[in-house]
Amino acid sequence: MNIPRRALAALAAVPSAARAQSFPTEAVKLVIPFPPGGPTDLVGRALAREMAADWGQPVVVDNRAGGNGLPAAEFAARARPDGHTLFMPFFGTLVVNPGLYASLPYDPIRDFAPITLVATLPLMLVVHPSAPWRTLDDVIADAKRRPGAINYASGGIGQGAHLAGALFAKMAGIQLTHVPYRGNAPAVADVIAGHVNMIFDGMATSLPHVRDGRLRAIAISTARRASAMPDLPTVAESGLAGFDVGSWFGLLAPAGTPAPVVERINAEVRTAMGRETMRQLISDAGLEAMPSSPEEFATMMRTETQRWTELIREIGIRVD
């Protein structure tokens, strides 16, 4: 007897749908490629608590820091593809590393099933209060008068602050001197101390310094103004139309995880992030909640990978 192809497809989907309904059947591991304490870890742990309560299964955070996220990504990519291992990386691990490294132990597109974008972290261009600049035009005009004399800090080669500064210089037609540090904390500390002129820093860390007067905010890096500082103009509004740089992080599973399981996790994350406690935690951290569909997140990853790979090649950044 010939069974119609549509009926065969429906039959094949039954086991996968059944697995999604019973998911999870054991503890879930959430791999985060950073040490405890940062914004990704903060939100990841809060989500883990919410999902554990909803699922009735433990959700255990596994911090695997170091190596620009390479070891954590490789571990997560090789995990059993059933939804019981999830990965929450920063944007650099997914869309910047392919341009920075000649080879990677994982393929961000091939080895992962995107679940959802979680949150974005606007960057804020900040300077020491004694600096003569009050607007982005002030910075650009001074840089044109003194090519290379103005420097900017970052937490390391290829980090968000580095890429934002490089793109800013390129679009403004100016020369800036990059000063990389081993980590974001010492980079910000030297801007506060006046040893470096400026930095594109995440709002989660720079906003308290702006509020207590130790830094002056010039502009927001993302296309939209930040809800935490609605009066601060964006770089694009300040004259560089199209400038849009923001750090972000999302949730993924190993490639091959059944689509119904991915969809169920997506729905659970959206529900959790809609609760008042999560909304407040994300806002207090200077983040913008941005849950998405798996398809939207996959498209974003492909677009962002192409964008940053082209810029990295153009300005000649390489870490290996």
C-alpha positions, 0 to 999 in steps of 0.5 A: 500500500502506498502511503502519501508523503504528507502522511509519512511526514506526519508520522515521522514527526510524532516521536519528536513532538512527544519528546518535546511534550515530555521535555526535560526528562533530566537536569538541564545544563546551561553552558556560559563562556564567562566566569560568574558575575557578568551580565550574561551570567547574571541573566543566565542564572536568573533564567535558569531559576525560572526554567527550573521552577517551570520544568520541575527539573534542575537547570545547572549553570556551567561556567566555562570561561576563557579562550574567547569562548572557544572551549565552551562553544566546542563543549556545547556543540559536541553535547547530546542534541536533545535540549538538555545542554544549552549554550548562552554565549556573547555575540563575539563567540558566534559572529566575531570569532569566525573573522578573528581566527583562521580556524575554529573548533566549532562552526557557529552556523553548522554546529548549533540550533538557534533558540532565541536572542535573549538581550542586547547590551548597548555600548556607551562612548564615555570619556574622562570628565576633564576631556574637552569633548561634549558631543560626538562632533567635538571628538571627530573635529579634534581627531581630524585636527590631530590624526592618531592623537586620540586613543580608545581602550578596549578589553582586548583585540576583537572585543566589542569596544575594539570593533565599535571604535574601529567602525567609528573611526572608519565611518567618521574618516578619522584616525584613532589609536587603539589601546587593548587591555586584558579584560574590560575592567582595567580598560575602564579603570584607565579611562576613569583615571585619565590614562586613556581618552575614551572607550565604547563600554557596555552600559552595565558597567559604565552607567554607574560611573556616569551617574557618579560623575567619574565618566562623561557619556557622549553617545549610545552605539545602538540604533535606538536610544537606551531606555536607561539613558533616554536623553543620550543621543545615538552615534547615528543621530549624532551624524554617523547614519547607519552606525549600529553596534551593540553587544548581545547574547542568545540561547542555542542548543547543539545542532540536531536538537529536534525542532519541537524541543527548540520551540518549547524552550523558546516559548519557556524563555519568552514566558520567563522573560515576560515576568516582572522580576526578569524584566526588572533584573534585565533593566537594572543591568543596563540590558534590553530584553530582545527575545526572538523566534529561532528563525529570526535569531538564525538570520541575525547570526548570519547577517552579523557574521558577514558584517563583522568578518568584512570589517575585521578583514578590512582593518586587518585584525587577527588573533592567531 
